[in-house]
Amino acid sequence: SGRVQLLPPQNVTLLSKDFEMILTWAPAEGSPHDVIYTVTYKSQDHMDQWLEVPHCNNISTTSCILTCVLSNIYVKIRARVKAVSGRLQSPWVKSRFKDYYSEVELAPPVLILKVKENSIHVSASFPLPTCMEKLIWKYELNHWEAGSEDRKKYEDKFRRDTVIIDTTALRGNYCLSARSIYESIDIKYSEFSQPVCVPLNHKG
C-alpha cells in the first residue's frame, strides 16, 4: 500500500499470575517514544466480536489486567493489542486462547497472627482481585518448631476460616507458613508463604 506502518508489538502473551489474567507484550524495536497501545479481547462463546477493555485503551504501559472484565471464567478468551503513534497504527497481534478457571496461577496467602495467652489465632489474607473473591479458595497451614523438620499440617481451610492453635504445651520458637489451594480440573497450589516465627510461653 506504500503507507508507512507502525511495527506491531512483540511477544504478545496471555498469562496468569497471582490470581490475575494478564496480557503482556514488548514494544517493537525502534518504537517512537510517544507510542500507546489498545487492547481488545474475545471469548469462545462470542467469537464474532472483539470487546473493548476500557482501562486498556490508549495506554503507555506494556501489560493489561483482564481478570475483572471476563464475563465467564470457564470460557477460553484471547486478547490482541495494537500500537498507535499519532496517525500511525500497527496491525493487531493476537495472543493464544486461555481460560481463568483451569489456568489460574495462585499467589501465597499472607498470614495474620494474633498471639493469645494459650493459643495463636491464624487467618489468611489472599491477594485476590475483588471480582474473584466469590470463588471457593482454600489454604493449607503448616506449623513447626524452628529448626525442626516435623511440620504439623492443617488441611484445606476455607479462605475466611481462622485456625486456632493451642499453644499450652508448646515452648520455644514456632514458625507458620501457608499456601493457597484451588480445585478446578485438578488441585492447584501456590508456593508456601514466607515463614512467620513467634516465641511461645517464654517466662519473664
C-alpha positions, 0 to 999 in steps of 0.5 A: 500500500506504500503507507508507512506502518507502525511495527506491531508489538512483540511477544504478545502473551496471555498469562496468569499470575497471582490470581490475575489474567494478564496480557503482556507484550514488548514494544517493537524495536525502534518504537517512537517514544510517544507510542500507546497501545489498545487492547481488545479481547474475545471469548469462545462463546462470542467469537464474532466480536472483539470487546473493548477493555476500557482501562486498556485503551490508549495506554503507555504501559506494556501489560493489561489486567483482564481478570475483572472484565471476563464475563465467564471464567470457564470460557477460553478468551484471547486478547490482541493489542495494537500500537498507535503513534499519532496517525500511525497504527500497527496491525493487531497481534493476537495472543493464544486462547486461555481460560481463568478457571483451569489456568489460574496461577495462585499467589501465597496467602499472607498470614495474620497472627494474633498471639493469645495467652494459650493459643495463636489465632491464624487467618489468611489474607489472599491477594485476590482481585475483588471480582474473584473473591466469590470463588471457593479458595482454600489454604493449607497451614503448616506449623513447626518448631524452628529448626525442626523438620516435623511440620504439623499440617492443617488441611484445606481451610476455607479462605475466611476460616481462622485456625486456632492453635493451642499453644499450652504445651508448646515452648520455644520458637514456632514458625507458620507458613501457608499456601493457597489451594484451588480445585478446578480440573485438578488441585492447584497450589501456590508456593508456601508463604514466607515463614512467620516465627513467634516465641511461645510461653517464654517466662519473664 
